[in-house]
Amino acid sequence: MTLKIIALSGALRRASYNTALLRAAAGMAPEGVTIALRTLHGIPLYDGDVEAQGIPEAVTTLREEIRAADALLIGTPEYNNAIPGVLKNGLDWLSRPSGEGAKLFGGKPTGLIGATPGGFGTVQSQDALLSVFRTFGSDFWMAGRLMVSHAGKVFDDDGRLVDDKVRGQLQQFVLGFVDFVRKRSA
């Protein structure tokens, strides 16, 4: 059985370190596992008036991809010691209409990684996201956590992971998360 993991980047920047980190993770997927990278491009700012007219197509498409996946892996930046607005906005949309968050994310095996140019990794962003996913009832993988600091030194100008230590940490994370997902899927 092939496992499908959606890797959702919490950044929009074309040269995002988090998108690059998820791309590297996808390249480390073991046999029988697909890690499909997705972004939040095209999702508008949440507005209840827009919601009243219908859920935007970009939200519906991403929601159905997450629903069909066996697991979710999020790559989050950290902006001003918190969750980036674009990621929180995307999660807010995905949780609409009311109760949809628990339907979509409830019981879904979920992992979290992050990269930042700063020196503290993405510890505060990841901690804040735990609260959001606890609200949704996600089956959060607590045994693994990866916070990449000084990301400008870890990736080259083309977004390739060039740091062997981080590569090893990411490989361990991916294998551990896949094992967690397989146990939940058995």
Secondary structure as UniProt FT lines:
FT   STRAND          3..9
FT   TURN            14..15
FT   HELIX           17..27
FT   TURN            31..32
FT   STRAND          33..38
FT   TURN            41..42
FT   HELIX           48..52
FT   HELIX           57..68
FT   STRAND          71..75
FT   TURN            80..81
FT   HELIX           85..94
FT   TURN            95..99
FT   HELIX           100..105
FT   TURN            106..107
FT   STRAND          109..115
FT   TURN            121..122
FT   HELIX           123..136
FT   STRAND          139..140
FT   STRAND          146..148
FT   HELIX           151..154
FT   TURN            157..158
FT   HELIX           164..185
//
